[in-house]
Amino acid sequence: MSVGEAELQRDRAERRRGLFLALPSFVYMILFFALPLVIVLVYSFATRTSSGSTSLSNWNLDAYRKLGEPIVRNVVVRSIVLAVITTAICLVVAYPFAWFCAHQRPNVRNLLLVAVMIPFWTNFLVRNYAWRILLSTGGPLSSLTERIGIGETNLLFTKTAVVIGLVYAFLPFMILPLYASIDRIDGRLIEAGRDLYGSGSQTFRRIVLPLTMPGVIAGSILVFVPSMGAYVTPELLGGGKETLLGSYIVTQFLTARNWPVGASMSFVLMAVMLVSTIIYFRAGGKNL
């Protein structure tokens, strides 16, 4: 056997070993990711019968056509506006914090990063109920405003409460990508900009912002997409006063029992996330 043939067999053996080691992950992804997506896709082409059941025998595009109805368009526009507001607030708050964090000593930096991730150690539902207490009449915030003479406040079941809850929930998803981008900036580039008599704003626009754009794009996608389809926070803090995309999908499955429409909206939302991810990688996300 020649040396080349021996190396070829060794490479094949390594590939087979790698495939064997990755087999549990492949099975997990197929069972809990790919298969549910296929089921949702199939049901999106199904037909809702007059009795409220779902028929898989007559595939059609009726569910997707209903997505163009005025009520659905209003829900989508309302959800997009809320997601844009949430993403903008997260970006404005997260950028200076990420910049501050990236320019601290390692010990302080690690402590700040741990503080950012601490909310993930608590159940998401519990955190939303905590905000219900904070924002309700008689809560800590209302008591504070009453003491300083502003009067009693009740932000619960308002759009403001929903935005506060979403910003709190998704702010770490904006901070971490921004921190990763800022931490990789070569400080000599900023010094060079100052040596060339660039002002602070010029240095930021021409050097810092372009270099951190992958982090901005990644953080915006990670905040925008889940905000657009959020369900728990709008229901608990907004009181369900305005129907958003997540609430509408749940209603189609559980109340209206119109599974094809719910499945079609879910699949479209997943498609938006996929397109956003592709845009992110094309914009330089691989270099993040």
RADA-V555288 format. One line per field, one symbol per residue. ss: DSSP state (H for helix, E for strand, C for the rest). psi: psi as a letter, one per 20 degrees, with the letter a starting at -180 (. if undefined). burial: b if it has 24 or more other ideal C-beta (glycine too) atoms within 12 Angstrom, else e. Layout:
# RADA-V555288
ss->???
psi->???
burial->???
This chain:
# RADA-V555288
ss->CCHHHHHHHHHHHHHHHHHHHHHHHHHHHHHHHHHHHHHHHHHHCCEECCCCCEECCCCCCHHHHHHHCHHHHHHHHHHHHHHHHHHHHHHHHHHHHHHHHHCCCHHHHHHHHHHHHHHHHCCHHHHHHHHHHHHCCCCHHHHHHHHCCCCCCCCCCCHHHHHHHHHHHHHHHHHHHHHHHHHCCCHHHHHHHHHCCCCHHHHHHHHHHHHHHHHHHHHHHHHHHHHHCCCHHHHHHHCCCCCCHHHHHHHHHHCCCCHHHHHHHHHHHHHHHHHHHHHHHHCCHHHC
psi->prhghghghhgghgghghhghighgggghggjfgghgggggghijapprhiirppjhnqrkhhhhiijqghggggggghggghgggggggghghghghgggikrqgghghghhghhighiiqphhhhhhhhgghirpirgghhghhhjjhrpqniqkrhghggggggghjghihgghgghghhipohhgghhhhhkkprghghghiggghhjhhhggghgghggghhhjqggghgghijkhpprgghggghhghgikmhggghghghgghhggggggggghhjjhhj.
burial->eeeeeeeeeeeeeeeeeeeeeeeeeeeeeeeeeeeeeeebbebbbbbbeeeeebeeeeeeebbbebbeeeebeebbebbeebbebbbbbbbebbbebbbebbeeeeeeeeebbeebeebeeeeeeebbebbbebbbeeeebeeeeeeeeeeebebbeebebbbbbbbbbbbbbbbbbbbbbbbebeeeebeebeeeeeeeeebeeebbbebbbbbbbbbbbbbbbbbbbbbbbbbbbbbeebbbbbbbbbbbbeeeebbbbbbbbbbbbbebbeebeeebeeeebeeb
